């Protein structure tokens, strides 16, 4: 299988992004660029280990996370990542990071993958950053401060454009209820990027219709960014998304343009 020939651009970061988030995002983009240059698509997709979260680690994940871990250590921040788990660098600040969200896309050259992370002080997420690898587009937000981008403001599911996870065993009926009610459905296979599309108003909502797939690092950037853009980030069953070193915890994330739309999504999924 051939290599991906397209370059990975530098992240388009504003000057006010926290230096720790900026350093790790840039390290991730550079590492992904090098990985695409050195390895074939088949090599990048190869499972080389089991991550701390209990899921297989692709080569592309391992390469990018190694660079992120070095950058985090250099800036003196702890790291919580899906592959390495918790790396204690003796700081009150912890970077909770998904090195490559959409790993299968990233490995095969589908241009829908991203870096996503949040800076947590003690146990509180205070800032988030998501970077779309293939374009360099970046979304940053600080907790409690409005962003320059806004959600669509949609309040009803009828007529909505939504992203969903692919239907998994046991979620088929809920998936079809949402699909029947909405106007347009997309499956992009990258939760972190899809929730940013909700935040900037490109789509109205994203939903996991009950598969309990998401880990903390899948949702924590959206937990900061989507509300700051005027939307809502909830769990299907009302479980709070809180900072925790236990990577076995799972959620079914719902990101919506408004709390009213989030509530209707949940009601529809639960039937």
Buried (B, 14 or more C-beta within 10 A) or exposed (E): EEBBEEEBBBBEBEEEBBEBBBBBBBBBBBBBBBBBEEBBBEBBBBEBEEBBBEBEBBBBBBBBBBBBBBBBEEBEBBBBBBBBEBBEBEBEBBBBBBBBBBBBBBBBBBBBBBBBBBBBBEEEBBBBBBBBBBEBBBBBBBBEEEBEBBBBEBBEBEEBBBBBBEBBEEBEEBBEBBBEBBEEBEEBBBBBBBBBBBBBBBBBBBBBBBBBBBBBBBBBBBBBBBBBBBBBBBBBEEEEBEBEBEBEBBBBBBBBBBBBBBBBBBEBBEE
